[in-house]
Amino acid sequence: MCHVIVTCRSMLWTLLSIVVAFAELIAFMSADWLIGKAKPSGSEDVDNRTGESQEPYRPTLGIYGRCTRISHLQLSRRDTLCGPYAENFNEIASGFWQATAIFLAVGIMILCAVAFVSVFTMCVQSIMKKSIFNVCGLLQGIAGLFLILGLILYPAGWGCQKAISYCGHYASAYKLGDCSLGWAFYTAIGGTVLTFICAVFSAQAEIATSSDKVQEEIEEGKNLICLL
């Protein structure tokens, strides 16, 4: 018989697991890893509606994507164009970024799988006498290691030609040059920290769902068990 067991700790772990997976996935897909040097403003950077000079635009560069502003030939209007600069894996700008993409992709796939499984831990707490919480926590720890490797290798690619075109000639491995780090990089770091927090917190979720109070509720024949 399936017993639906919901506790504060198990529910918090489930929500954190889902948030971490989505945060890492969004960061990986974003082009806002590096914010390039500002483009010099000129007479063409004037807003026709207000007559005021627009702020200089700073293009962004991701692991495999970029955002840049393009100007129309017959119009003063400018549009921001975002999309992948690499049509395939081999066209990613740096070998280090290729390794980063691999490590991050593996870590994110593990996190997404754990997030999917975590939803069903309310009904199923063990498989083949193994606690799902403990197994998921172990997988989250492994995913965190992959994410760390990817984030360590990423700055080593700042010396590639693509990064130099955005960050200036002073850019090199682990040196930003005229660029600054975008929100996607910080989100990936924050997600990695939360990944290890989830891995540790999974043990608390397992303790909460197998406590004496839960066992008493099961013995009383209750199918829906909600505990603080």
FIZAPA-383684 format. One record per atom (N, C-alpha, C): x, y, z; residue in three letters; atom name; residue number from 1. Coordinates in steps of 0.02 Angstrom, whole numbers, plus 50000, padded with zeros to 5 digits. Layout:
<drenfis>
X, Y, Z, ALA, CA, NUM
...
</drenfis>
This chain:
<drenfis>
50042, 49941, 50000, MET, N, 1
50000, 50000, 50000, MET, CA, 1
50044, 50063, 50000, MET, C, 1
50026, 50111, 49960, CYS, N, 2
50065, 50172, 49954, CYS, CA, 2
50045, 50221, 50009, CYS, C, 2
50094, 50244, 50046, HIS, N, 3
50084, 50293, 50098, HIS, CA, 3
50113, 50360, 50074, HIS, C, 3
50072, 50411, 50072, VAL, N, 4
50095, 50478, 50053, VAL, CA, 4
50121, 50512, 50116, VAL, C, 4
50186, 50523, 50118, ILE, N, 5
50219, 50553, 50176, ILE, CA, 5
50247, 50621, 50158, ILE, C, 5
50222, 50672, 50191, VAL, N, 6
50245, 50740, 50178, VAL, CA, 6
50268, 50771, 50243, VAL, C, 6
50331, 50792, 50245, THR, N, 7
50358, 50827, 50302, THR, CA, 7
50389, 50893, 50278, THR, C, 7
50400, 50938, 50324, CYS, N, 8
50430, 51003, 50305, CYS, CA, 8
50498, 50994, 50274, CYS, C, 8
50538, 50949, 50304, ARG, N, 9
50606, 50940, 50280, ARG, CA, 9
50608, 50906, 50212, ARG, C, 9
50565, 50857, 50202, SER, N, 10
50565, 50822, 50137, SER, CA, 10
50537, 50868, 50082, SER, C, 10
50486, 50908, 50100, MET, N, 11
50458, 50954, 50050, MET, CA, 11
50509, 51009, 50033, MET, C, 11
50545, 51034, 50083, LEU, N, 12
50595, 51085, 50070, LEU, CA, 12
50651, 51058, 50026, LEU, C, 12
50672, 50996, 50039, TRP, N, 13
50724, 50965, 49998, TRP, CA, 13
50700, 50957, 49925, TRP, C, 13
50638, 50937, 49917, THR, N, 14
50610, 50929, 49849, THR, CA, 14
50609, 50995, 49812, THR, C, 14
50585, 51048, 49845, LEU, N, 15
50582, 51114, 49813, LEU, CA, 15
50651, 51140, 49797, LEU, C, 15
50699, 51132, 49842, LEU, N, 16
50767, 51154, 49829, LEU, CA, 16
50798, 51116, 49771, LEU, C, 16
50784, 51051, 49766, SER, N, 17
50811, 51011, 49712, SER, CA, 17
50785, 51035, 49645, SER, C, 17
50721, 51053, 49642, ILE, N, 18
50692, 51077, 49580, ILE, CA, 18
50720, 51146, 49562, ILE, C, 18
50726, 51190, 49612, VAL, N, 19
50752, 51257, 49600, VAL, CA, 19
50824, 51255, 49575, VAL, C, 19
50865, 51212, 49606, VAL, N, 20
50935, 51206, 49587, VAL, CA, 20
50942, 51182, 49515, VAL, C, 20
50903, 51132, 49497, ALA, N, 21
50906, 51105, 49428, ALA, CA, 21
50887, 51158, 49377, ALA, C, 21
50834, 51196, 49390, PHE, N, 22
50813, 51247, 49343, PHE, CA, 22
50863, 51304, 49341, PHE, C, 22
50891, 51324, 49398, ALA, N, 23
50940, 51378, 49400, ALA, CA, 23
51001, 51361, 49359, ALA, C, 23
51027, 51300, 49367, GLU, N, 24
51086, 51280, 49329, GLU, CA, 24
51071, 51275, 49254, GLU, C, 24
51012, 51250, 49237, LEU, N, 25
50993, 51243, 49167, LEU, CA, 25
50986, 51312, 49134, LEU, C, 25
50954, 51359, 49168, ILE, N, 26
50946, 51426, 49140, ILE, CA, 26
51013, 51461, 49132, ILE, C, 26
51057, 51453, 49182, ALA, N, 27
51123, 51484, 49178, ALA, CA, 27
51163, 51455, 49120, ALA, C, 27
51160, 51390, 49111, PHE, N, 28
51197, 51357, 49058, PHE, CA, 28
51175, 51382, 48989, PHE, C, 28
51110, 51392, 48981, MET, N, 29
51083, 51413, 48916, MET, CA, 29
51090, 51488, 48903, MET, C, 29
51105, 51526, 48955, SER, N, 30
51109, 51599, 48948, SER, CA, 30
51173, 51620, 48913, SER, C, 30
51170, 51679, 48881, ALA, N, 31
51229, 51708, 48850, ALA, CA, 31
51262, 51760, 48896, ALA, C, 31
51237, 51769, 48956, ASP, N, 32
51262, 51821, 49001, ASP, CA, 32
51315, 51795, 49049, ASP, C, 32
51364, 51759, 49023, TRP, N, 33
51421, 51737, 49065, TRP, CA, 33
51474, 51792, 49067, TRP, C, 33
51488, 51821, 49010, LEU, N, 34
51536, 51877, 49006, LEU, CA, 34
51500, 51938, 48978, LEU, C, 34
51512, 51996, 49008, ILE, N, 35
51486, 52059, 48983, ILE, CA, 35
51543, 52096, 48951, ILE, C, 35
51541, 52105, 48885, GLY, N, 36
51596, 52135, 48849, GLY, CA, 36
51605, 52209, 48862, GLY, C, 36
51659, 52235, 48836, LYS, N, 37
51673, 52306, 48844, LYS, CA, 37
51621, 52347, 48806, LYS, C, 37
51606, 52405, 48834, ALA, N, 38
51554, 52448, 48805, ALA, CA, 38
51573, 52472, 48736, ALA, C, 38
51526, 52471, 48691, LYS, N, 39
51536, 52498, 48625, LYS, CA, 39
51534, 52574, 48629, LYS, C, 39
51580, 52609, 48596, PRO, N, 40
51579, 52682, 48600, PRO, CA, 40
51515, 52711, 48571, PRO, C, 40
51488, 52759, 48606, SER, N, 41
51425, 52790, 48584, SER, CA, 41
51440, 52847, 48535, SER, C, 41
51396, 52856, 48488, GLY, N, 42
51405, 52908, 48438, GLY, CA, 42
51338, 52941, 48424, GLY, C, 42
51336, 52978, 48369, SER, N, 43
51274, 53013, 48352, SER, CA, 43
51219, 52965, 48334, SER, C, 43
51239, 52904, 48314, GLU, N, 44
51187, 52856, 48296, GLU, CA, 44
51153, 52825, 48356, GLU, C, 44
51180, 52837, 48416, ASP, N, 45
51152, 52809, 48477, ASP, CA, 45
51104, 52857, 48511, ASP, C, 45
51067, 52895, 48473, VAL, N, 46
51019, 52943, 48500, VAL, CA, 46
50949, 52915, 48490, VAL, C, 46
50910, 52916, 48543, ASP, N, 47
50841, 52893, 48540, ASP, CA, 47
50800, 52945, 48502, ASP, C, 47
50769, 52924, 48445, ASN, N, 48
50731, 52970, 48404, ASN, CA, 48
50670, 52998, 48439, ASN, C, 48
50643, 52961, 48487, ARG, N, 49
50581, 52982, 48520, ARG, CA, 49
50595, 53035, 48573, ARG, C, 49
50649, 53028, 48610, THR, N, 50
50664, 53074, 48664, THR, CA, 50
50720, 53123, 48648, THR, C, 50
50761, 53106, 48597, GLY, N, 51
50817, 53149, 48580, GLY, CA, 51
50875, 53142, 48628, GLY, C, 51
50871, 53095, 48675, GLU, N, 52
50924, 53086, 48724, GLU, CA, 52
50973, 53032, 48700, GLU, C, 52
51034, 53039, 48721, SER, N, 53
51086, 52991, 48702, SER, CA, 53
51075, 52926, 48741, SER, C, 53
51078, 52871, 48707, GLN, N, 54
51069, 52806, 48739, GLN, CA, 54
51134, 52783, 48772, GLN, C, 54
51126, 52742, 48823, GLU, N, 55
51185, 52715, 48857, GLU, CA, 55
51223, 52669, 48810, GLU, C, 55
51290, 52670, 48815, PRO, N, 56
51330, 52625, 48773, PRO, CA, 56
51309, 52552, 48785, PRO, C, 56
51305, 52515, 48731, TYR, N, 57
51283, 52445, 48736, TYR, CA, 57
51343, 52400, 48749, TYR, C, 57
51332, 52350, 48793, ARG, N, 58
51385, 52302, 48809, ARG, CA, 58
51362, 52233, 48787, ARG, C, 58
51392, 52204, 48736, PRO, N, 59
51373, 52137, 48713, PRO, CA, 59
51391, 52085, 48765, PRO, C, 59
51358, 52028, 48762, THR, N, 60
51370, 51975, 48810, THR, CA, 60
51390, 51911, 48773, THR, C, 60
51428, 51869, 48808, LEU, N, 61
51453, 51807, 48778, LEU, CA, 61
51445, 51750, 48828, LEU, C, 61
51415, 51696, 48805, GLY, N, 62
51406, 51637, 48846, GLY, CA, 62
51453, 51582, 48825, GLY, C, 62
51440, 51522, 48849, ILE, N, 63
51482, 51465, 48832, ILE, CA, 63
51476, 51448, 48758, ILE, C, 63
51415, 51451, 48732, TYR, N, 64
51404, 51436, 48661, TYR, CA, 64
51359, 51487, 48627, TYR, C, 64
51338, 51538, 48663, GLY, N, 65
51293, 51588, 48635, GLY, CA, 65
51319, 51658, 48646, GLY, C, 65
51286, 51707, 48616, ARG, N, 66
51305, 51777, 48623, ARG, CA, 66
51246, 51821, 48610, ARG, C, 66
51249, 51883, 48636, CYS, N, 67
51201, 51935, 48621, CYS, CA, 67
51238, 51996, 48598, CYS, C, 67
51217, 52024, 48541, THR, N, 68
51249, 52084, 48515, THR, CA, 68
51196, 52128, 48483, THR, C, 68
51213, 52191, 48473, ARG, N, 69
51166, 52238, 48444, ARG, CA, 69
51183, 52249, 48370, ARG, C, 69
51132, 52245, 48329, ILE, N, 70
51142, 52255, 48257, ILE, CA, 70
51102, 52317, 48237, ILE, C, 70
51130, 52355, 48190, SER, N, 71
51096, 52415, 48165, SER, CA, 71
51070, 52402, 48096, SER, C, 71
51012, 52429, 48082, HIS, N, 72
50982, 52422, 48016, HIS, CA, 72
51013, 52473, 47968, HIS, C, 72
51019, 52454, 47906, LEU, N, 73
51053, 52496, 47858, LEU, CA, 73
51015, 52560, 47844, LEU, C, 73
50949, 52555, 47840, GLN, N, 74
50909, 52614, 47821, GLN, CA, 74
50873, 52646, 47879, GLN, C, 74
50880, 52616, 47938, LEU, N, 75
50845, 52642, 47997, LEU, CA, 75
50895, 52654, 48052, LEU, C, 75
50882, 52704, 48093, SER, N, 76
50925, 52717, 48150, SER, CA, 76
50910, 52669, 48208, SER, C, 76
50856, 52632, 48202, ARG, N, 77
50837, 52585, 48255, ARG, CA, 77
50888, 52528, 48259, ARG, C, 77
50902, 52507, 48320, ARG, N, 78
50949, 52452, 48331, ARG, CA, 78
50914, 52396, 48369, ARG, C, 78
50927, 52335, 48351, ASP, N, 79
50899, 52277, 48384, ASP, CA, 79
50953, 52235, 48416, ASP, C, 79
50935, 52203, 48471, THR, N, 80
50981, 52157, 48504, THR, CA, 80
50967, 52087, 48479, THR, C, 80
51018, 52054, 48454, LEU, N, 81
51012, 51987, 48427, LEU, CA, 81
51048, 51938, 48472, LEU, C, 81
51012, 51888, 48496, CYS, N, 82
51040, 51836, 48539, CYS, CA, 82
51032, 51768, 48506, CYS, C, 82
51082, 51726, 48514, GLY, N, 83
51079, 51659, 48486, GLY, CA, 83
51146, 51625, 48491, GLY, C, 83
51150, 51562, 48472, PRO, N, 84
51213, 51526, 48475, PRO, CA, 84
51261, 51549, 48420, PRO, C, 84
51324, 51560, 48438, TYR, N, 85
51374, 51575, 48388, TYR, CA, 85
51405, 51511, 48360, TYR, C, 85
51396, 51456, 48395, ALA, N, 86
51423, 51391, 48374, ALA, CA, 86
51367, 51347, 48348, ALA, C, 86
51372, 51326, 48286, GLU, N, 87
51321, 51282, 48256, GLU, CA, 87
51328, 51210, 48280, GLU, C, 87
51387, 51191, 48302, ASN, N, 88
51397, 51124, 48328, ASN, CA, 88
51448, 51128, 48385, ASN, C, 88
51458, 51071, 48418, PHE, N, 89
51502, 51070, 48477, PHE, CA, 89
51573, 51090, 48460, PHE, C, 89
51598, 51070, 48403, ASN, N, 90
51668, 51085, 48385, ASN, CA, 90
51680, 51159, 48373, ASN, C, 90
51627, 51198, 48362, GLU, N, 91
51635, 51269, 48349, GLU, CA, 91
51634, 51312, 48413, GLU, C, 91
51626, 51281, 48470, ILE, N, 92
51631, 51318, 48533, ILE, CA, 92
51701, 51348, 48538, ILE, C, 92
51706, 51410, 48560, ALA, N, 93
51766, 51452, 48550, ALA, CA, 93
51829, 51423, 48581, ALA, C, 93
51824, 51386, 48634, SER, N, 94
51885, 51362, 48669, SER, CA, 94
51877, 51289, 48689, SER, C, 94
51933, 51253, 48688, GLY, N, 95
51931, 51184, 48713, GLY, CA, 95
51912, 51181, 48786, GLY, C, 95
51932, 51232, 48824, PHE, N, 96
51912, 51234, 48894, PHE, CA, 96
51837, 51243, 48901, PHE, C, 96
51808, 51284, 48857, TRP, N, 97
51736, 51294, 48859, TRP, CA, 97
51699, 51232, 48836, TRP, C, 97
51729, 51194, 48791, GLN, N, 98
51699, 51130, 48771, GLN, CA, 98
51697, 51082, 48831, GLN, C, 98
51752, 51080, 48869, ALA, N, 99
51754, 51038, 48929, ALA, CA, 99
51704, 51064, 48981, ALA, C, 99
51699, 51130, 48987, THR, N, 100
51651, 51160, 49033, THR, CA, 100
51580, 51140, 49014, THR, C, 100
51565, 51142, 48949, ALA, N, 101
51498, 51124, 48926, ALA, CA, 101
51483, 51051, 48942, ALA, C, 101
51533, 51007, 48935, ILE, N, 102
51522, 50936, 48949, ILE, CA, 102
51509, 50925, 49024, ILE, C, 102
51552, 50954, 49065, PHE, N, 103
51544, 50944, 49138, PHE, CA, 103
51479, 50974, 49164, PHE, C, 103
51462, 51034, 49140, LEU, N, 104
51400, 51065, 49162, LEU, CA, 104
51339, 51026, 49137, LEU, C, 104
51342, 51002, 49075, ALA, N, 105
51285, 50965, 49047, ALA, CA, 105
51274, 50900, 49087, ALA, C, 105
51328, 50865, 49104, VAL, N, 106
51320, 50803, 49143, VAL, CA, 106
51292, 50819, 49211, VAL, C, 106
51319, 50870, 49244, GLY, N, 107
51293, 50889, 49310, GLY, CA, 107
51220, 50909, 49308, GLY, C, 107
51201, 50948, 49257, ILE, N, 108
51132, 50970, 49252, ILE, CA, 108
51085, 50912, 49237, ILE, C, 108
51106, 50865, 49196, MET, N, 109
51064, 50807, 49182, MET, CA, 109
51051, 50766, 49245, MET, C, 109
51103, 50759, 49286, ILE, N, 110
51094, 50723, 49350, ILE, CA, 110
51046, 50761, 49395, ILE, C, 110
51054, 50827, 49399, LEU, N, 111
51011, 50868, 49441, LEU, CA, 111
50938, 50865, 49418, LEU, C, 111
50927, 50866, 49352, CYS, N, 112
50859, 50862, 49325, CYS, CA, 112
50828, 50795, 49340, CYS, C, 112
50868, 50741, 49336, ALA, N, 113
50843, 50675, 49352, ALA, CA, 113
50823, 50670, 49426, ALA, C, 113
50866, 50698, 49469, VAL, N, 114
50851, 50698, 49541, VAL, CA, 114
50789, 50740, 49555, VAL, C, 114
50782, 50798, 49522, ALA, N, 115
50723, 50840, 49532, ALA, CA, 115
50660, 50803, 49512, ALA, C, 115
50663, 50765, 49457, PHE, N, 116
50605, 50726, 49435, PHE, CA, 116
50588, 50672, 49486, PHE, C, 116
50638, 50637, 49510, VAL, N, 117
50627, 50583, 49558, VAL, CA, 117
50602, 50610, 49625, VAL, C, 117
50626, 50670, 49644, SER, N, 118
50609, 50697, 49709, SER, CA, 118
50534, 50709, 49716, SER, C, 118
50500, 50722, 49661, VAL, N, 119
50428, 50733, 49663, VAL, CA, 119
50391, 50671, 49687, VAL, C, 119
50418, 50612, 49672, PHE, N, 120
50384, 50549, 49688, PHE, CA, 120
50405, 50522, 49756, PHE, C, 120
50451, 50557, 49791, THR, N, 121
50472, 50531, 49857, THR, CA, 121
50417, 50537, 49909, THR, C, 121
50364, 50574, 49894, MET, N, 122
50308, 50576, 49941, MET, CA, 122
50272, 50509, 49944, MET, C, 122
50274, 50472, 49889, CYS, N, 123
50240, 50407, 49887, CYS, CA, 123
50289, 50348, 49895, CYS, C, 123
50348, 50355, 49868, VAL, N, 124
50397, 50300, 49870, VAL, CA, 124
50461, 50326, 49903, VAL, C, 124
50478, 50296, 49959, GLN, N, 125
50536, 50319, 49997, GLN, CA, 125
50597, 50274, 49989, GLN, C, 125
50588, 50215, 49960, SER, N, 126
50644, 50169, 49952, SER, CA, 126
50633, 50124, 49891, SER, C, 126
50689, 50103, 49862, ILE, N, 127
50688, 50056, 49806, ILE, CA, 127
50742, 50004, 49820, ILE, C, 127
50721, 49941, 49818, MET, N, 128
50767, 49885, 49832, MET, CA, 128
50803, 49896, 49899, MET, C, 128
50763, 49918, 49949, LYS, N, 129
50787, 49928, 50017, LYS, CA, 129
50838, 49984, 50023, LYS, C, 129
50844, 50026, 49971, LYS, N, 130
50888, 50083, 49973, LYS, CA, 130
50846, 50147, 49977, LYS, C, 130
50864, 50190, 50023, SER, N, 131
50828, 50253, 50031, SER, CA, 131
50838, 50297, 49969, SER, C, 131
50783, 50319, 49940, ILE, N, 132
50787, 50363, 49882, ILE, CA, 132
50821, 50429, 49901, ILE, C, 132
50808, 50452, 49961, PHE, N, 133
50838, 50515, 49983, PHE, CA, 133
50914, 50509, 49985, PHE, C, 133
50939, 50454, 50011, ASN, N, 134
51012, 50446, 50015, ASN, CA, 134
51043, 50438, 49946, ASN, C, 134
51009, 50401, 49902, VAL, N, 135
51035, 50392, 49833, VAL, CA, 135
51035, 50459, 49796, VAL, C, 135
50980, 50497, 49804, CYS, N, 136
50976, 50562, 49771, CYS, CA, 136
51028, 50610, 49799, CYS, C, 136
51038, 50607, 49864, GLY, N, 137
51089, 50650, 49894, GLY, CA, 137
51159, 50634, 49868, GLY, C, 137
51173, 50570, 49859, LEU, N, 138
51238, 50550, 49830, LEU, CA, 138
51244, 50576, 49759, LEU, C, 138
51191, 50569, 49720, LEU, N, 139
51192, 50593, 49650, LEU, CA, 139
51201, 50669, 49648, LEU, C, 139
51169, 50705, 49694, GLN, N, 140
51178, 50778, 49696, GLN, CA, 140
51249, 50797, 49713, GLN, C, 140
51281, 50759, 49758, GLY, N, 141
51351, 50771, 49773, GLY, CA, 141
51395, 50760, 49712, GLY, C, 141
51382, 50707, 49674, ILE, N, 142
51420, 50694, 49613, ILE, CA, 142
51408, 50749, 49562, ILE, C, 142
51345, 50770, 49555, ALA, N, 143
51329, 50825, 49508, ALA, CA, 143
51367, 50888, 49528, ALA, C, 143
51370, 50902, 49593, GLY, N, 144
51406, 50961, 49617, GLY, CA, 144
51480, 50959, 49598, GLY, C, 144
51510, 50900, 49599, LEU, N, 145
51581, 50894, 49579, LEU, CA, 145
51589, 50909, 49505, LEU, C, 145
51543, 50885, 49463, PHE, N, 146
51546, 50900, 49392, PHE, CA, 146
51539, 50976, 49380, PHE, C, 146
51494, 51007, 49417, LEU, N, 147
51484, 51079, 49410, LEU, CA, 147
51546, 51118, 49430, LEU, C, 147
51578, 51097, 49484, ILE, N, 148
51639, 51130, 49506, ILE, CA, 148
51694, 51125, 49453, ILE, C, 148
51702, 51066, 49424, LEU, N, 149
51752, 51057, 49372, LEU, CA, 149
51738, 51104, 49313, LEU, C, 149
51675, 51108, 49293, GLY, N, 150
51657, 51151, 49237, GLY, CA, 150
51671, 51224, 49252, GLY, C, 150
51655, 51247, 49313, LEU, N, 151
51665, 51317, 49331, LEU, CA, 151
51739, 51333, 49339, LEU, C, 151
51780, 51285, 49359, ILE, N, 152
51852, 51297, 49365, ILE, CA, 152
51884, 51302, 49296, ILE, C, 152
51861, 51262, 49248, LEU, N, 153
51890, 51263, 49181, LEU, CA, 153
51866, 51323, 49140, LEU, C, 153
51808, 51349, 49156, TYR, N, 154
51780, 51404, 49115, TYR, CA, 154
51826, 51464, 49110, TYR, C, 154
51854, 51491, 49164, PRO, N, 155
51898, 51550, 49158, PRO, CA, 155
51961, 51537, 49118, PRO, C, 155
51981, 51474, 49112, ALA, N, 156
52041, 51458, 49073, ALA, CA, 156
52031, 51472, 48999, ALA, C, 156
51969, 51478, 48978, GLY, N, 157
51954, 51492, 48908, GLY, CA, 157
51948, 51566, 48891, GLY, C, 157
51961, 51610, 48940, TRP, N, 158
51954, 51681, 48927, TRP, CA, 158
52008, 51708, 48879, TRP, C, 158
52058, 51668, 48865, GLY, N, 159
52110, 51690, 48818, GLY, CA, 159
52097, 51671, 48746, GLY, C, 159
52039, 51640, 48732, CYS, N, 160
52024, 51621, 48663, CYS, CA, 160
52008, 51683, 48622, CYS, C, 160
52011, 51675, 48556, GLN, N, 161
52001, 51732, 48512, GLN, CA, 161
51932, 51763, 48519, GLN, C, 161
51883, 51721, 48531, LYS, N, 162
51814, 51746, 48538, LYS, CA, 162
51809, 51792, 48599, LYS, C, 162
51837, 51770, 48655, ALA, N, 163
51835, 51811, 48715, ALA, CA, 163
51875, 51875, 48707, ALA, C, 163
51931, 51871, 48673, ILE, N, 164
51973, 51930, 48662, ILE, CA, 164
51935, 51982, 48621, ILE, C, 164
51896, 51959, 48572, SER, N, 165
51858, 52007, 48531, SER, CA, 165
51805, 52043, 48572, SER, C, 165
51783, 52014, 48627, TYR, N, 166
51734, 52045, 48671, TYR, CA, 166
51768, 52084, 48728, TYR, C, 166
51824, 52059, 48752, CYS, N, 167
51855, 52085, 48813, CYS, CA, 167
51919, 52124, 48802, CYS, C, 167
51942, 52129, 48741, GLY, N, 168
52003, 52166, 48728, GLY, CA, 168
52065, 52123, 48729, GLY, C, 168
52121, 52151, 48708, HIS, N, 169
52183, 52113, 48701, HIS, CA, 169
52215, 52095, 48768, HIS, C, 169
52192, 52126, 48822, TYR, N, 170
52221, 52110, 48887, TYR, CA, 170
52189, 52047, 48917, TYR, C, 170
52137, 52022, 48885, ALA, N, 171
52104, 51961, 48911, ALA, CA, 171
52148, 51900, 48900, ALA, C, 171
52151, 51857, 48949, SER, N, 172
52189, 51795, 48944, SER, CA, 172
52160, 51746, 48995, SER, C, 172
52188, 51687, 49000, ALA, N, 173
52163, 51637, 49046, ALA, CA, 173
52160, 51665, 49117, ALA, C, 173
52100, 51663, 49146, TYR, N, 174
52087, 51686, 49214, TYR, CA, 174
52096, 51762, 49222, TYR, C, 174
52099, 51799, 49166, LYS, N, 175
52102, 51872, 49167, LYS, CA, 175
52048, 51899, 49122, LYS, C, 175
52002, 51940, 49150, LEU, N, 176
51944, 51961, 49113, LEU, CA, 176
51957, 52016, 49062, LEU, C, 176
52012, 52053, 49070, GLY, N, 177
52023, 52109, 49025, GLY, CA, 177
51970, 52163, 49037, GLY, C, 177
51937, 52185, 48984, ASP, N, 178
51887, 52238, 48990, ASP, CA, 178
51817, 52210, 49003, ASP, C, 178
51810, 52145, 49011, CYS, N, 179
51745, 52114, 49024, CYS, CA, 179
51730, 52112, 49099, CYS, C, 179
51668, 52097, 49114, SER, N, 180
51648, 52083, 49183, SER, CA, 180
51604, 52021, 49182, SER, C, 180
51597, 51990, 49238, LEU, N, 181
51558, 51928, 49243, LEU, CA, 181
51483, 51944, 49245, LEU, C, 181
51444, 51905, 49208, GLY, N, 182
51372, 51915, 49206, GLY, CA, 182
51335, 51874, 49257, GLY, C, 182
51269, 51884, 49259, TRP, N, 183
51229, 51850, 49310, TRP, CA, 183
51229, 51775, 49302, TRP, C, 183
51237, 51749, 49241, ALA, N, 184
51235, 51677, 49229, ALA, CA, 184
51291, 51641, 49266, ALA, C, 184
51351, 51672, 49266, PHE, N, 185
51408, 51641, 49301, PHE, CA, 185
51394, 51639, 49376, PHE, C, 185
51369, 51693, 49404, TYR, N, 186
51355, 51694, 49476, TYR, CA, 186
51297, 51647, 49493, TYR, C, 186
51248, 51641, 49448, THR, N, 187
51194, 51594, 49460, THR, CA, 187
51219, 51522, 49461, THR, C, 187
51266, 51507, 49415, ALA, N, 188
51295, 51440, 49414, ALA, CA, 188
51333, 51425, 49478, ALA, C, 188
51369, 51475, 49503, ILE, N, 189
51405, 51465, 49566, ILE, CA, 189
51356, 51455, 49624, ILE, C, 189
51305, 51498, 49627, GLY, N, 190
51254, 51491, 49680, GLY, CA, 190
51218, 51424, 49676, GLY, C, 190
51202, 51402, 49615, GLY, N, 191
51170, 51337, 49607, GLY, CA, 191
51214, 51280, 49629, GLY, C, 191
51280, 51287, 49618, THR, N, 192
51327, 51235, 49639, THR, CA, 192
51329, 51230, 49715, THR, C, 192
51330, 51287, 49748, VAL, N, 193
51329, 51287, 49822, VAL, CA, 193
51265, 51255, 49848, VAL, C, 193
51208, 51274, 49818, LEU, N, 194
51145, 51245, 49839, LEU, CA, 194
51141, 51170, 49824, LEU, C, 194
51177, 51149, 49773, THR, N, 195
51178, 51077, 49757, THR, CA, 195
51207, 51037, 49815, THR, C, 195
51261, 51061, 49843, PHE, N, 196
51292, 51026, 49900, PHE, CA, 196
51248, 51032, 49963, PHE, C, 196
51214, 51089, 49970, ILE, N, 197
51168, 51097, 50026, ILE, CA, 197
51111, 51046, 50020, ILE, C, 197
51086, 51036, 49958, CYS, N, 198
51034, 50986, 49947, CYS, CA, 198
51059, 50916, 49962, CYS, C, 198
51121, 50902, 49942, ALA, N, 199
51150, 50836, 49955, ALA, CA, 199
51153, 50821, 50030, ALA, C, 199
51171, 50871, 50069, VAL, N, 200
51174, 50863, 50142, VAL, CA, 200
51103, 50859, 50171, VAL, C, 200
51059, 50901, 50146, PHE, N, 201
50991, 50905, 50173, PHE, CA, 201
50950, 50843, 50156, PHE, C, 201
50970, 50805, 50106, SER, N, 202
50933, 50744, 50089, SER, CA, 202
50933, 50695, 50147, SER, C, 202
50987, 50695, 50187, ALA, N, 203
50989, 50651, 50246, ALA, CA, 203
50936, 50671, 50297, ALA, C, 203
50925, 50737, 50304, GLN, N, 204
50873, 50760, 50350, GLN, CA, 204
50804, 50742, 50324, GLN, C, 204
50795, 50745, 50258, ALA, N, 205
50731, 50724, 50230, ALA, CA, 205
50717, 50651, 50242, ALA, C, 205
50770, 50610, 50237, GLU, N, 206
50762, 50538, 50249, GLU, CA, 206
50746, 50524, 50323, GLU, C, 206
50777, 50560, 50368, ILE, N, 207
50764, 50552, 50440, ILE, CA, 207
50692, 50572, 50456, ILE, C, 207
50668, 50627, 50425, ALA, N, 208
50601, 50651, 50438, ALA, CA, 208
50548, 50602, 50415, ALA, C, 208
50558, 50570, 50358, THR, N, 209
50507, 50525, 50331, THR, CA, 209
50509, 50455, 50362, THR, C, 209
50561, 50441, 50400, SER, N, 210
50566, 50375, 50432, SER, CA, 210
50567, 50380, 50508, SER, C, 210
50541, 50436, 50534, SER, N, 211
50541, 50447, 50606, SER, CA, 211
50489, 50403, 50641, SER, C, 211
50493, 50401, 50707, ASP, N, 212
50446, 50361, 50746, ASP, CA, 212
50374, 50386, 50737, ASP, C, 212
50365, 50452, 50731, LYS, N, 213
50298, 50479, 50722, LYS, CA, 213
50267, 50455, 50657, LYS, C, 213
50307, 50451, 50605, VAL, N, 214
50282, 50426, 50541, VAL, CA, 214
50263, 50353, 50547, VAL, C, 214
50303, 50313, 50580, GLN, N, 215
50288, 50243, 50589, GLN, CA, 215
50225, 50233, 50629, GLN, C, 215
50214, 50275, 50679, GLU, N, 216
50152, 50270, 50719, GLU, CA, 216
50091, 50286, 50675, GLU, C, 216
50097, 50336, 50632, GLU, N, 217
50042, 50353, 50588, GLU, CA, 217
50027, 50295, 50540, GLU, C, 217
50079, 50263, 50515, ILE, N, 218
50070, 50206, 50470, ILE, CA, 218
50036, 50148, 50506, ILE, C, 218
50056, 50134, 50567, GLU, N, 219
50026, 50080, 50606, GLU, CA, 219
49953, 50094, 50621, GLU, C, 219
49934, 50158, 50624, GLU, N, 220
49865, 50175, 50636, GLU, CA, 220
49822, 50169, 50573, GLU, C, 220
49855, 50152, 50517, GLY, N, 221
49819, 50141, 50454, GLY, CA, 221
49807, 50203, 50412, GLY, C, 221
49843, 50256, 50426, LYS, N, 222
49834, 50318, 50387, LYS, CA, 222
49875, 50312, 50322, LYS, C, 222
49844, 50334, 50267, ASN, N, 223
49878, 50334, 50202, ASN, CA, 223
49910, 50401, 50186, ASN, C, 223
49881, 50455, 50213, LEU, N, 224
49909, 50522, 50203, LEU, CA, 224
49937, 50546, 50269, LEU, C, 224
50002, 50557, 50271, ILE, N, 225
50036, 50576, 50332, ILE, CA, 225
50070, 50644, 50320, ILE, C, 225
50050, 50693, 50358, CYS, N, 226
50080, 50760, 50353, CYS, CA, 226
50106, 50780, 50421, CYS, C, 226
50171, 50792, 50424, LEU, N, 227
50203, 50810, 50488, LEU, CA, 227
50247, 50871, 50479, LEU, C, 227
50252, 50911, 50531, LEU, N, 228
50296, 50969, 50530, LEU, CA, 228
50368, 50947, 50540, LEU, C, 228
</drenfis>
